[in-house]
Amino acid sequence: MKERGIKSQNVYLSLGNKEEKSRNPVIAKVGDCIREGYAWLKAEGLNCTLEWNQGGHFKEPMTRTARAFAWAMQQSKNESRVEKEHL
């Protein structure tokens, strides 16, 4: 993410609260990594949100994805409104 940069002004992050409690050492690092990524995105001035969900990676994927799309669409709507106000 840091090497390639972000091409969007809006970033939605989502993680299950059980994912970082995994016995798999690689997966167990995901919580720290997402917190670090979120802090970096905010420091870069991006509009970013981090949502913590109940359960692990596969808990309610359709609902979680729908919330992400709804958030992204709302951000786009807000940006369009601001652009119109400045015209």
KAQUIKA-V624686 format. One record per pair of residues at least 4 apart in sequence whose ideal C-beta (glycine too) atoms are under 7 Angstrom apart, sorted by the first residue. I is the first residue (numbers start at 1). J is the second residue. D is the distance in whole Angstrom. If there is no record, write none. Layout:
I_J_D + I_J_D
//
This chain:
1_6_7 + 1_37_6 + 2_40_7 + 6_11_6 + 6_41_7 + 6_46_6 + 9_46_6 + 9_47_6 + 10_47_5 + 10_72_6 + 10_75_4 + 11_41_5 + 11_46_6 + 11_48_4 + 12_49_6 + 12_68_5 + 12_71_5 + 12_72_6 + 13_34_6 + 13_37_7 + 13_38_6 + 13_48_7 + 13_49_7 + 13_50_4 + 14_51_5 + 14_53_6 + 14_64_5 + 14_68_6 + 15_19_6 + 15_30_7 + 15_31_7 + 15_34_5 + 15_52_6 + 15_53_7 + 16_53_5 + 16_55_5 + 16_56_5 + 16_57_6 + 16_59_6 + 17_52_5 + 17_53_7 + 17_54_6 + 18_55_6 + 18_56_4 + 19_27_6 + 19_30_5 + 19_31_7 + 19_56_6 + 19_57_6 + 20_28_6 + 20_30_5 + 20_31_3 + 22_27_4 + 22_28_5 + 24_28_6 + 29_33_6 + 30_34_6 + 31_35_6 + 32_36_6 + 33_37_6 + 34_38_6 + 34_50_7 + 35_39_6 + 36_40_6 + 37_41_6 + 38_42_6 + 38_48_6 + 38_50_5 + 39_43_6 + 40_44_6 + 41_46_5 + 41_48_4 + 42_46_7 + 42_48_6 + 47_75_6 + 49_71_6 + 51_67_7 + 53_59_7 + 53_64_6 + 54_59_7 + 55_59_3 + 60_64_6 + 61_65_6 + 62_66_6 + 63_67_7 + 64_68_7 + 65_69_6 + 66_70_6 + 67_71_6 + 68_72_6 + 69_73_6 + 70_74_6 + 71_75_7 + 72_76_7 + 73_77_6 + 74_78_6 + 75_79_6 + 76_80_6 + 77_81_7 + 78_82_6 + 79_83_6 + 80_84_7 + 81_85_6 + 82_86_7 + 83_87_7
//
